[in-house]
Amino acid sequence: MPSKLTALPKMAGVFEVEVDGVEHDHGLGHHDEPNQVDLSHLSPEEKWRLEHARMHAKHKGHEAMHAEMVLILIVTLVIAQLVLVQWKQRHPKSYNLVTLFQMWVVPLYFTTKLHWWRFLVTWLIFSVVTAYVTYRATRKPLECTTPRLVYKWFLLLYKISYATGIVGYSVVMFTLFGINLIFRIKPEDAMDFGVSLLFYGLYYGVLGRDFAEMCADFMASTVGYYSASGMPTKHLSDSICAVCGQPILVDVSEEGIIENTYRLSCNHVFHEFCIRGWCIVGKKQICPYCKEKVDLKRMFSNPWEKPHVMYGQLLDWLRYLVAWQPVIIGFVQGINYILGLE
């Protein structure tokens, strides 16, 4: 479909677009020429071409301005990255708290504005359950069943988000290779479904891990066998798990019915699910009692478990994109508005 853009010489901001041999006059004023066509009768492709032509007409001759805007964007991204890195290193607690709030609120604003009701329903369910679990984790004294409840919920959420992300990624790849045509599914429908699942998996995976880390700090400090700085307030015996504070009933050399007992290189023993939740979900790669470095390669010798560690590292990287990228872009747009750049 040919599209031709022609600027009228005597009227700034007015231009004609020819679509299928019909000229459309679009400008600042209102004109009642007989050849003007109502946009409501145009096909989506024709409307897209018309908007594309308008955009080119609006930005024609603004190359210097666009270069200045790109320069502002690059400089702002570099400075923002340096500020965030320094903030994270000097004040990690406030950085993690603000990032968690950003992760929780920023997508809610955009999805509410776009009326994505399915996301809002899942967000509400996640918020209610996580709020209850977080409330339980921050109570003093800590109930004996709370640590297991917290780690079970966040480990379940982590596995669901991991599976959802994998399925979404697979659907996207199948669509790119045209496998969706075998099932007579339109490419746009298959791609939308895959991208949506990928977004759900990554978003709730990141958010769940951040809440789990916060709860892990609260619980371990309350139990008394862990302190973020300084010595623990309790002495750890060989028969107590420092993560949940409950007795260890299965010997390290024995095979447990529900779970095994795991011994770290520092010789401290823990419930298997507790130490796995501490390392994978809670993002703690140290012994909860003596803070010795945990050897994840030795701990996760099964090749099917190693992707969970890699997936967790991916989520840490995506946190920056979800929480801070919209803020940085908004800041850049504010600078462009102040300088009169469009």
C-alpha positions as CSV (number, residue, x, y, z in Angstrom):
1,M,0.0,0.0,0.0
2,P,1.8,3.2,-1.1
3,S,2.0,6.0,1.3
4,K,3.2,9.5,0.3
5,L,3.8,12.4,2.6
6,T,3.6,16.0,1.2
7,A,4.1,19.2,3.2
8,L,1.9,22.2,2.4
9,P,4.2,25.2,1.9
10,K,2.0,27.9,3.6
11,M,0.7,26.1,6.7
12,A,3.0,24.8,9.4
13,G,2.0,21.6,11.0
14,V,-0.5,20.6,8.2
15,F,0.3,17.7,5.9
16,E,-1.4,15.4,3.5
17,V,-1.1,11.6,3.5
18,E,-2.1,9.6,0.5
19,V,-3.4,6.1,1.3
20,D,-4.8,4.0,-1.6
21,G,-4.9,7.1,-3.8
22,V,-6.9,9.2,-1.3
23,E,-5.4,12.3,0.2
24,H,-6.0,12.9,3.9
25,D,-5.4,16.4,5.3
26,H,-4.3,16.6,8.9
27,G,-3.3,19.8,10.6
28,L,-3.9,22.2,13.4
29,G,-7.1,23.5,12.0
30,H,-10.3,21.9,10.8
31,H,-10.9,21.7,7.1
32,D,-14.0,20.5,5.3
33,E,-12.6,19.4,2.0
34,P,-14.6,16.8,0.2
35,N,-11.7,14.4,-0.1
36,Q,-11.2,14.1,3.7
37,V,-11.8,10.6,5.0
38,D,-13.1,9.7,8.5
39,L,-10.4,7.8,10.4
40,S,-12.9,5.4,11.9
41,H,-13.4,3.8,8.4
42,L,-9.7,3.0,8.0
43,S,-8.3,-0.4,8.6
44,P,-5.8,-0.9,11.5
45,E,-3.0,-1.1,9.0
46,E,-4.0,2.2,7.3
47,K,-4.3,3.9,10.7
48,W,-0.8,2.7,11.6
49,R,0.6,4.0,8.3
50,L,-1.2,7.3,8.9
51,E,0.3,7.6,12.4
52,H,3.7,6.6,11.1
53,A,3.5,9.4,8.5
54,R,2.4,11.9,11.1
55,M,5.4,11.0,13.3
56,H,7.8,11.4,10.5
57,A,6.3,14.8,9.6
58,K,6.4,15.9,13.2
59,H,10.1,14.9,13.8
60,K,11.4,15.9,10.3
61,G,14.4,18.2,10.6
62,H,14.9,17.5,14.4
63,E,18.0,15.3,14.0
64,A,20.1,17.5,16.3
65,M,17.4,17.5,19.0
66,H,17.1,13.7,18.8
67,A,20.9,13.3,19.2
68,E,20.7,15.6,22.3
69,M,17.9,13.4,23.8
70,V,19.9,10.2,23.2
71,L,22.9,11.8,24.9
72,I,20.8,12.8,27.9
73,L,19.5,9.2,28.1
74,I,22.9,7.6,28.0
75,V,24.4,10.0,30.6
76,T,21.4,9.6,32.9
77,L,21.6,5.8,32.7
78,V,25.3,5.8,33.5
79,I,24.9,8.2,36.5
80,A,21.9,6.3,37.8
81,Q,23.7,3.0,37.6
82,L,26.7,4.5,39.6
83,V,24.3,6.0,42.2
84,L,22.4,2.7,42.6
85,V,25.6,0.7,43.0
86,Q,27.0,3.0,45.6
87,W,23.6,3.1,47.5
88,K,23.5,-0.7,47.5
89,Q,27.0,-1.0,48.8
90,R,26.8,1.7,51.5
91,H,23.1,1.2,52.6
92,P,21.9,-2.2,51.5
93,K,19.0,-2.3,53.9
94,S,17.3,0.9,52.7
95,Y,18.2,0.0,49.0
96,N,16.5,-3.4,49.3
97,L,13.5,-1.9,51.0
98,V,12.9,0.9,48.5
99,T,13.6,-1.6,45.6
100,L,11.0,-4.0,47.0
101,F,8.4,-1.2,47.3
102,Q,9.2,-0.2,43.7
103,M,8.8,-3.8,42.5
104,W,5.5,-4.0,44.2
105,V,4.0,-0.7,43.1
106,V,5.4,0.3,39.7
107,P,3.8,-2.7,37.7
108,L,0.5,-2.1,39.6
109,Y,0.3,1.5,38.3
110,F,0.8,0.5,34.6
111,T,-1.5,-2.6,34.7
112,T,-4.2,-0.6,36.4
113,K,-3.9,2.1,33.7
114,L,-4.0,-0.5,30.9
115,H,-6.9,-2.5,32.6
116,W,-5.0,-5.8,32.8
117,W,-7.5,-7.4,35.2
118,R,-5.9,-10.9,35.2
119,F,-2.7,-9.4,36.5
120,L,-4.5,-7.4,39.1
121,V,-6.3,-10.5,40.4
122,T,-3.1,-12.5,40.7
123,W,-1.3,-9.5,42.3
124,L,-4.1,-9.2,44.9
125,I,-3.9,-12.9,45.7
126,F,-0.1,-12.8,46.0
127,S,-0.3,-9.6,48.2
128,V,-2.8,-11.0,50.6
129,V,-1.0,-14.4,51.1
130,T,2.4,-12.8,51.3
131,A,1.2,-10.1,53.7
132,Y,-0.1,-12.8,56.0
133,V,3.2,-14.8,55.8
134,T,5.3,-11.7,56.3
135,Y,3.2,-10.8,59.4
136,R,3.8,-14.3,60.8
137,A,7.5,-14.0,60.1
138,T,7.9,-10.7,61.9
139,R,6.1,-11.7,65.2
140,K,8.0,-12.0,68.4
141,P,8.1,-14.5,69.9
142,L,8.3,-16.6,66.7
143,E,6.0,-19.6,66.6
144,C,7.7,-22.9,66.0
145,T,5.7,-23.6,62.8
146,T,6.3,-20.2,61.2
147,P,9.7,-20.8,59.6
148,R,8.4,-23.9,57.8
149,L,5.3,-22.0,56.7
150,V,7.3,-19.1,55.3
151,Y,9.8,-21.3,53.4
152,K,7.1,-23.5,52.1
153,W,5.1,-20.6,50.7
154,F,8.1,-18.9,49.1
155,L,9.6,-22.1,47.8
156,L,6.2,-23.0,46.2
157,L,6.0,-19.5,44.7
158,Y,9.5,-19.8,43.4
159,K,8.8,-23.1,41.7
160,I,5.6,-21.9,40.2
161,S,7.2,-18.7,38.9
162,Y,10.1,-20.8,37.5
163,A,7.8,-23.2,35.7
164,T,5.6,-20.4,34.4
165,G,8.7,-18.5,33.1
166,I,10.0,-21.7,31.3
167,V,6.6,-22.4,29.7
168,G,6.3,-18.8,28.6
169,Y,9.8,-18.9,27.1
170,S,9.0,-22.2,25.3
171,V,5.8,-20.8,23.8
172,V,7.7,-17.7,22.5
173,M,10.4,-19.9,20.9
174,F,7.8,-22.3,19.4
175,T,6.0,-19.3,17.9
176,L,9.2,-18.0,16.4
177,F,9.8,-21.4,14.8
178,G,6.2,-21.5,13.5
179,I,5.1,-24.6,15.6
180,N,1.9,-22.7,16.6
181,L,0.6,-23.1,13.0
182,I,0.4,-26.9,13.6
183,F,-2.3,-26.2,16.2
184,R,-3.9,-23.4,14.0
185,I,-3.1,-20.7,16.5
186,K,-2.5,-17.2,15.3
187,P,1.1,-16.0,15.8
188,E,0.1,-12.9,17.6
189,D,-2.1,-14.9,20.0
190,A,0.6,-17.4,20.7
191,M,3.2,-14.6,21.2
192,D,0.9,-12.7,23.5
193,F,0.3,-15.8,25.6
194,G,4.0,-16.7,25.8
195,V,5.1,-13.1,26.7
196,S,2.4,-12.9,29.4
197,L,3.5,-16.1,31.0
198,L,7.1,-15.0,30.9
199,F,6.2,-11.7,32.5
200,Y,4.2,-13.4,35.3
201,G,7.0,-15.9,36.0
202,L,9.8,-13.3,36.1
203,Y,7.8,-10.7,38.1
204,Y,6.5,-12.9,40.8
205,G,9.9,-14.7,41.0
206,V,11.7,-11.5,41.7
207,L,9.1,-10.1,44.1
208,G,8.8,-13.4,46.0
209,R,12.6,-13.7,46.5
210,D,12.8,-10.2,47.8
211,F,10.0,-10.8,50.4
212,A,11.6,-14.2,51.3
213,E,15.0,-12.5,52.0
214,M,13.3,-9.9,54.3
215,C,11.4,-12.7,56.1
216,A,14.6,-14.8,56.4
217,D,16.4,-11.9,58.1
218,F,13.5,-11.4,60.6
219,M,13.1,-15.0,61.4
220,A,16.8,-15.9,61.8
221,S,17.4,-12.9,64.0
222,T,14.3,-13.7,66.1
223,V,15.4,-17.4,66.5
224,G,18.7,-16.0,67.8
225,Y,21.2,-18.2,66.0
226,Y,21.8,-15.6,63.3
227,S,22.7,-12.0,63.4
228,A,23.4,-9.8,60.3
229,S,26.3,-8.1,62.2
230,G,27.9,-9.4,65.4
231,M,27.6,-12.7,67.3
232,P,24.4,-14.7,67.6
233,T,22.5,-14.4,70.8
234,K,22.2,-18.2,71.3
235,H,24.7,-21.1,71.3
236,L,23.8,-23.6,68.6
237,S,23.8,-27.3,69.6
238,D,24.4,-30.2,67.2
239,S,20.7,-31.2,67.3
240,I,19.1,-27.8,66.4
241,C,18.6,-26.2,63.0
242,A,19.8,-22.6,63.1
243,V,17.3,-21.6,60.4
244,C,14.0,-22.7,62.0
245,G,15.2,-23.4,65.6
246,Q,13.6,-26.8,65.6
247,P,15.3,-30.2,66.6
248,I,17.0,-32.3,63.9
249,L,15.5,-35.8,64.1
250,V,17.3,-37.4,61.1
251,D,21.1,-38.1,61.2
252,V,23.2,-36.8,58.4
253,S,24.1,-40.4,57.3
254,E,20.4,-41.5,57.3
255,E,17.9,-41.2,54.6
256,G,14.8,-39.2,55.7
257,I,11.3,-40.0,54.7
258,I,10.3,-36.4,54.1
259,E,13.6,-34.6,54.1
260,N,17.2,-35.3,54.9
261,T,19.7,-33.5,57.1
262,Y,22.4,-31.5,55.5
263,R,25.9,-30.7,56.8
264,L,27.8,-27.7,55.6
265,S,31.6,-27.5,55.2
266,C,31.7,-25.7,58.6
267,N,30.1,-28.9,60.2
268,H,26.9,-27.2,61.2
269,V,23.8,-29.2,60.3
270,F,20.4,-28.1,59.1
271,H,17.1,-29.4,57.8
272,E,17.5,-29.9,54.0
273,F,14.5,-27.8,53.1
274,C,15.6,-25.0,55.5
275,I,19.1,-24.7,54.2
276,R,17.9,-24.9,50.6
277,G,15.3,-22.2,51.2
278,W,17.9,-20.1,53.0
279,C,20.3,-20.3,50.1
280,I,18.0,-20.3,47.0
281,V,14.9,-18.5,48.1
282,G,16.4,-16.3,50.9
283,K,19.5,-15.5,48.8
284,K,21.8,-16.2,51.7
285,Q,25.0,-18.0,50.6
286,I,26.5,-18.2,54.1
287,C,26.1,-20.5,57.1
288,P,23.2,-19.0,59.2
289,Y,25.3,-19.5,62.4
290,C,29.0,-18.9,61.6
291,K,28.6,-17.0,58.3
292,E,31.0,-19.3,56.5
293,K,30.6,-19.2,52.7
294,V,28.3,-22.0,51.3
295,D,29.7,-24.0,48.4
296,L,26.6,-24.0,46.1
297,K,28.3,-26.2,43.5
298,R,28.9,-28.9,46.2
299,M,25.5,-28.4,47.7
300,F,23.6,-28.7,44.4
301,S,25.4,-31.5,42.8
302,N,22.3,-32.7,40.9
303,P,22.4,-31.0,37.5
304,W,18.6,-30.6,37.5
305,E,18.9,-28.3,40.6
306,K,21.6,-26.0,39.2
307,P,19.3,-24.2,36.9
308,H,17.4,-23.0,40.0
309,V,20.5,-21.2,41.1
310,M,21.1,-19.7,37.7
311,Y,17.4,-18.6,37.5
312,G,17.8,-16.9,40.9
313,Q,20.7,-14.9,39.5
314,L,18.7,-13.9,36.5
315,L,15.9,-12.6,38.8
316,D,18.4,-10.5,40.6
317,W,19.5,-8.9,37.4
318,L,15.9,-8.3,36.2
319,R,15.1,-6.5,39.5
320,Y,16.9,-3.5,38.2
321,L,14.9,-3.4,34.9
322,V,11.5,-3.7,36.6
323,A,12.0,-1.5,39.7
324,W,14.4,1.3,38.5
325,Q,14.2,1.4,34.7
326,P,10.7,3.1,34.7
327,V,11.9,5.6,37.3
328,I,15.0,6.5,35.3
329,I,13.0,6.8,32.0
330,G,10.5,9.1,33.7
331,F,13.4,11.2,35.1
332,V,14.8,11.5,31.5
333,Q,11.4,12.5,30.2
334,G,11.2,15.2,32.9
335,I,14.6,16.6,31.8
336,N,13.5,16.6,28.2
337,Y,10.3,18.5,29.1
338,I,12.2,21.1,31.1
339,L,14.7,21.6,28.2
340,G,11.8,21.8,25.7
341,L,12.9,18.6,23.8
342,E,10.3,16.4,22.1
